[in-house]
């Protein structure tokens, strides 16, 4: 690590501790030439996930967009922000752990519906109605009947 004071490239680590809830490591270093101390932060480098949409366009996965969709489905439902965060974390982890760097929006939608089905059935049906683009009341009823059969 290059010293910000003198530019020397050798330093020693004096102290390391987790930061940002374990998402990064904070390190105190000391330059071996000038003796001044400085702090660095180490972060895991991730390869971005590209989402292939229905129209075949591509965009980088946006966690905030997923959170907003789930929030809309859970509006006025007894689902806490913590539950929503856990769902988004779980979906993002599944996407990151897959070997594919490109995922379809359909895959993200299915993962989201799986999460919602376990948390709140009304939110699940709301999300499914938008995601699956229900055309009429019959399509809506088919989804409800599937949900009832699973119980």
C-alpha positions as CSV (number, residue, x, y, z in Angstrom):
1,X,0.0,0.0,0.0
2,X,1.5,3.3,-1.1
3,X,2.0,5.9,1.7
4,X,-0.2,9.0,1.1
5,X,2.5,11.2,2.7
6,X,5.8,10.1,1.1
7,X,4.7,7.7,-1.6
8,X,6.8,4.8,-0.3
9,X,5.2,1.4,-1.2
10,X,6.0,-0.5,1.9
11,X,3.9,-0.3,5.1
12,X,2.9,-2.6,8.0
13,X,-0.5,-3.2,9.4
14,X,-0.8,-2.0,13.0
15,X,-4.5,-2.8,13.6
16,X,-7.4,-4.5,11.7
17,X,-11.0,-4.5,12.6
18,X,-14.3,-5.0,10.8
19,X,-16.3,-2.0,9.6
20,X,-19.8,-1.5,8.1
21,X,-21.2,-4.6,9.8
22,X,-18.5,-6.8,8.4
23,X,-18.7,-5.6,4.9
24,X,-15.2,-4.2,4.9
25,X,-12.0,-4.3,7.0
26,X,-10.5,-1.1,8.4
27,X,-6.7,-1.3,8.7
28,X,-4.3,1.1,10.4
29,X,-1.0,1.1,8.7
30,X,2.4,2.6,9.3
31,X,4.8,3.7,6.5
32,X,8.1,1.9,6.8
33,X,10.0,4.9,5.5
34,X,8.5,8.1,7.1
35,X,6.7,6.3,10.0
36,X,3.4,8.2,9.5
37,X,0.2,6.3,10.0
38,X,-2.8,6.1,7.7
39,X,-6.1,4.1,7.4
40,X,-7.2,1.9,4.5
41,X,-10.4,0.1,3.9
42,X,-10.5,-3.4,2.3
43,X,-13.7,-4.3,0.4
44,X,-14.7,-7.5,-1.4
45,X,-14.7,-6.9,-5.2
46,X,-17.8,-8.1,-6.8
47,X,-18.6,-8.5,-10.5
48,X,-21.8,-6.7,-11.4
49,X,-24.9,-8.7,-12.2
50,X,-26.5,-7.8,-15.5
51,X,-30.3,-8.2,-15.8
52,X,-31.7,-9.3,-19.2
53,X,-35.2,-7.8,-19.4
54,X,-38.2,-9.1,-21.3
55,X,-37.4,-6.8,-24.3
56,X,-33.8,-8.3,-24.3
57,X,-32.4,-5.0,-23.1
58,X,-29.7,-5.2,-20.4
59,X,-29.1,-3.2,-17.2
60,X,-27.0,-3.6,-14.1
61,X,-28.9,-5.2,-11.2
62,X,-30.2,-2.5,-8.9
63,X,-30.9,-3.6,-5.3
64,X,-33.0,-0.4,-4.7
65,X,-35.3,-1.2,-7.6
66,X,-35.9,-4.7,-6.2
67,X,-36.6,-3.2,-2.7
68,X,-39.0,-0.7,-4.1
69,X,-41.0,-3.4,-5.9
70,X,-41.2,-5.5,-2.7
71,X,-42.2,-2.4,-0.7
72,X,-45.0,-1.7,-3.1
73,X,-46.3,-5.2,-2.8
74,X,-46.1,-5.1,1.0
75,X,-47.8,-1.7,1.3
76,X,-50.3,-1.6,4.2
77,X,-49.4,-5.2,5.1
78,X,-47.8,-6.4,8.4
79,X,-44.4,-6.9,6.9
80,X,-41.5,-5.1,8.6
81,X,-38.6,-3.3,6.9
82,X,-36.3,-5.9,8.4
83,X,-38.2,-8.7,6.7
84,X,-38.0,-6.9,3.4
85,X,-34.3,-6.3,3.8
86,X,-33.8,-10.1,4.6
87,X,-35.8,-11.0,1.4
88,X,-33.7,-8.6,-0.7
89,X,-30.5,-9.9,0.9
90,X,-31.5,-13.5,0.2
91,X,-32.3,-12.8,-3.4
92,X,-29.1,-10.8,-4.0
93,X,-27.1,-13.6,-2.4
94,X,-28.7,-16.2,-4.6
95,X,-27.9,-14.1,-7.7
96,X,-24.3,-13.4,-6.6
97,X,-23.7,-17.1,-5.8
98,X,-24.9,-18.3,-9.2
99,X,-22.1,-18.6,-11.7
100,X,-24.1,-16.6,-14.3
101,X,-23.2,-12.9,-14.6
102,X,-26.4,-12.4,-16.6
103,X,-29.7,-13.2,-15.1
104,X,-33.2,-12.7,-16.5
105,X,-35.7,-10.4,-15.0
106,X,-38.0,-13.5,-14.9
107,X,-35.6,-15.3,-12.6
108,X,-35.5,-12.3,-10.2
109,X,-39.3,-12.2,-10.3
110,X,-39.6,-15.9,-9.5
111,X,-37.1,-15.6,-6.6
112,X,-39.1,-12.6,-5.3
113,X,-42.4,-14.4,-5.5
114,X,-40.9,-17.4,-3.6
115,X,-39.8,-15.1,-0.8
116,X,-43.1,-13.2,-0.7
117,X,-45.1,-16.4,-0.6
118,X,-43.4,-17.4,2.6
119,X,-43.8,-13.9,4.2
120,X,-47.2,-12.6,3.2
121,X,-49.7,-14.2,0.7
122,X,-51.5,-10.9,-0.1
123,X,-48.2,-9.2,-0.9
124,X,-47.3,-12.3,-3.0
125,X,-50.5,-12.0,-5.0
126,X,-50.0,-8.3,-5.5
127,X,-46.5,-8.8,-6.8
128,X,-47.6,-11.7,-9.0
129,X,-50.4,-9.8,-10.5
130,X,-48.0,-7.1,-11.8
131,X,-45.1,-9.4,-12.5
132,X,-47.2,-12.0,-14.4
133,X,-49.3,-9.2,-16.0
134,X,-52.7,-10.7,-15.1
135,X,-55.0,-9.9,-18.0
136,X,-58.3,-10.5,-16.3
137,X,-60.1,-11.8,-13.1
138,X,-59.8,-15.4,-14.3
139,X,-56.0,-15.3,-14.4
140,X,-56.1,-13.7,-10.9
141,X,-58.4,-16.5,-9.6
142,X,-56.1,-19.2,-11.1
143,X,-53.2,-17.9,-9.1
144,X,-55.3,-17.7,-5.9
145,X,-56.5,-21.3,-6.5
146,X,-52.9,-22.4,-6.9
147,X,-52.0,-20.7,-3.6
148,X,-55.0,-22.4,-1.8
149,X,-54.0,-25.8,-3.1
150,X,-50.5,-25.4,-1.8
151,X,-51.9,-24.9,1.7
